[in-house]
């Protein structure tokens, strides 16, 4: 990570320089590619401003914060930048995630039972298994009083799971064995 700190309308203070450098370097944990950070610290009368421009993967993220204390301005601007970095990375992650084709790997029971006994009547319902976490699925199931089960695609494993209400007012989860 390449970090440059610029001081405007104030004398360069080594403690502020190292403080800003330490704070911005904590963002390395979110990125695996080299990034450039430019921090501008300025003082106008009693206002202390910290502005950060972060360049990563062709994306530029900017934030500015103004307080009465330079250290708190640095803390607040780094928090803003961290929030924006997380948001940017989640956008890239969602864009990279490829949804499988509709009904891929689904077993078509209608074909197999057509040549067996006519006494067997099965109603087929096609579902679109939406990707969600187990917590989201549990919340959705508990909020719906009439629903007994929910079929969803686990966002962590990308496998089809079924969460259901048990008679003991607890929830059960069915996961495939891979």
C-alpha positions in Angstrom: 0.0 0.0 0.0 1.4 3.4 -1.1 0.4 6.1 1.3 1.1 9.8 0.9 0.2 12.4 3.6 -0.1 16.1 2.7 -0.3 18.9 5.3 -2.0 22.1 4.3 -2.0 25.3 6.4 -0.1 23.6 9.1 3.3 22.3 10.0 4.0 18.6 9.2 3.7 16.7 12.5 5.3 13.2 12.5 2.8 11.9 15.1 -0.2 12.9 12.8 1.6 11.4 9.8 2.2 8.0 11.5 -1.3 8.0 13.1 -2.9 8.5 9.6 -0.6 6.0 8.1 -1.4 3.4 10.7 -5.2 3.9 10.4 -5.2 3.7 6.6 -3.0 0.6 6.6 -5.6 -1.3 8.5 -7.7 -1.3 5.3 -5.2 -3.7 3.7 -7.2 -6.6 5.2 -10.0 -5.9 2.7 -7.8 -5.8 -0.4 -5.3 -8.2 -1.9 -4.1 -5.9 -4.7 -1.9 -2.9 -4.3 -3.7 0.3 -3.6 -2.7 4.0 -3.3 -4.0 6.3 -0.6 -3.6 10.0 -0.5 -4.4 11.8 2.8 -4.8 15.5 3.0 -4.8 17.1 6.5 -5.6 20.8 6.7 -6.5 23.4 9.2 -8.7 26.4 8.6 -9.2 28.6 11.7 -10.6 26.1 14.3 -11.7 23.5 11.7 -9.5 20.4 11.2 -10.2 18.6 7.9 -9.0 15.1 6.8 -9.6 14.0 3.3 -8.8 10.6 1.9 -8.6 9.5 -1.8 -8.2 5.8 -2.2 -7.3 4.2 -5.6 -7.9 0.5 -5.9 -8.5 -1.7 -8.9 -9.3 1.3 -11.1 -11.9 2.5 -8.6 -11.4 5.8 -6.7 -13.0 6.2 -3.3 -13.1 9.6 -1.6 -14.2 10.9 1.8 -13.8 14.0 3.8 -14.4 14.8 7.5 -14.2 18.0 9.5 -14.0 18.3 13.3 -12.4 20.4 16.0 -9.7 17.8 16.5 -7.4 16.3 13.8 -7.2 12.9 15.3 -11.0 12.5 15.5 -11.2 13.8 11.9 -8.8 11.1 10.8 -10.8 8.4 12.7 -14.1 9.5 11.2 -12.8 9.7 7.6 -11.2 6.3 7.9 -14.5 4.9 9.1 -16.2 6.4 6.1 -13.6 5.0 3.7 -13.9 1.6 5.3 -17.6 1.6 4.9 -17.2 2.6 1.2 -14.6 -0.1 0.6 -16.8 -2.8 2.1 -19.7 -1.6 -0.1 -17.5 -1.6 -3.2 -16.2 -5.1 -2.4 -19.6 -6.5 -1.8 -20.7 -5.1 -5.2 -17.8 -6.8 -6.9 -18.5 -10.0 -5.1 -22.2 -10.0 -6.1 -21.2 -9.2 -9.7 -18.8 -12.2 -9.8 -21.3 -14.6 -8.4 -22.8 -16.5 -11.3 -26.3 -17.8 -10.8 -26.8 -21.4 -12.0 -29.2 -21.9 -14.9 -32.9 -22.4 -13.9 -33.7 -25.9 -12.9 -30.1 -27.1 -13.3 -29.6 -30.4 -11.7 -33.3 -30.7 -10.8 -34.8 -34.1 -10.9 -37.9 -34.3 -13.1 -40.1 -36.6 -11.2 -42.9 -36.3 -13.7 -41.1 -38.3 -16.4 -40.1 -41.2 -14.1 -43.5 -41.8 -12.6 -45.5 -41.6 -15.8 -44.8 -45.2 -16.8 -45.5 -46.5 -13.2 -48.9 -47.0 -11.6 -51.7 -44.6 -12.4 -52.8 -44.7 -8.8 -50.0 -42.4 -7.7 -51.0 -38.7 -7.9 -48.3 -36.2 -7.4 -48.8 -32.5 -7.6 -45.7 -30.8 -8.9 -44.8 -27.3 -7.7 -41.8 -25.5 -9.2 -39.9 -23.2 -6.9 -37.3 -20.5 -7.5 -34.8 -21.1 -4.7 -33.6 -17.7 -3.8 -30.1 -17.3 -2.4 -30.1 -16.3 1.3 -28.4 -17.1 4.6 -29.8 -19.6 7.1 -30.6 -16.7 9.4 -32.6 -14.9 6.7 -34.5 -18.1 5.8 -35.3 -18.8 9.5 -36.6 -15.2 9.9 -38.7 -15.5 6.8 -40.2 -18.8 7.9 -41.0 -17.6 11.5 -42.6 -14.5 10.1 -45.0 -16.5 8.0 -47.5 -18.4 10.3 -49.0 -20.6 7.5 -45.8 -21.6 5.9 -44.5 -25.0 7.1 -41.2 -25.1 5.2 -39.0 -23.0 3.0 -36.7 -24.1 0.1 -33.8 -21.8 -0.4 -30.3 -21.7 -1.9 -27.7 -21.3 0.9 -25.7 -18.2 0.1 -22.5 -19.6 1.7 -22.5 -23.1 0.1 -24.7 -22.4 -3.0 -26.5 -25.6 -2.2 -30.3 -26.1 -2.0 -31.5 -26.3 1.6 -34.9 -26.8 3.2 -35.8 -25.2 6.6 -38.9 -26.4 8.3 -41.0 -26.0 11.4 -40.8 -28.9 13.8 -43.7 -29.8 16.2 -41.5 -28.7 19.2 -41.7 -25.1 17.9 -38.1 -25.3 16.8 -36.8 -25.2 13.3 -35.1 -28.0 11.4 -32.7 -27.7 8.5 -32.1 -30.2 5.7 -28.7 -29.9 3.9 -27.5 -32.1 1.0 -24.5 -34.4 1.6 -21.9 -33.6 -1.0 
